[in-house]
Amino acid sequence: MIETLVEADGARVAEAAESLDVAPSIAYDHLQTLRSEGYVLNKGGLYYLSDQYL
């Protein structure tokens, strides 16, 4: 997931799911976990790595 966000410079749930070859619900769950820990930000439906991760 992290590599997907870095390579795409932000990604929507569907894009992350396709890149990882998983169901969108799985990608969404992973992104929400990362967001709850402060590693990912959601801006207008696009998920980006936060400064905390970098």
Phi, psi and omega in degrees: 000315181300313179299321179299315180293323179292311183297322183271353186053049182106146181206151172277164181305312183298321179293317178296318180299315180296317180298324182266356181057049176230166176293147178306326180296324178292313179299318180299315179300317179297315180296321179293324176296313179297321179293319181294334178270357177088010182271342184226144175246147175247117179237105178061034179091353176259135179258133180230155172289140178274169176296333179299321180289318184289000000 
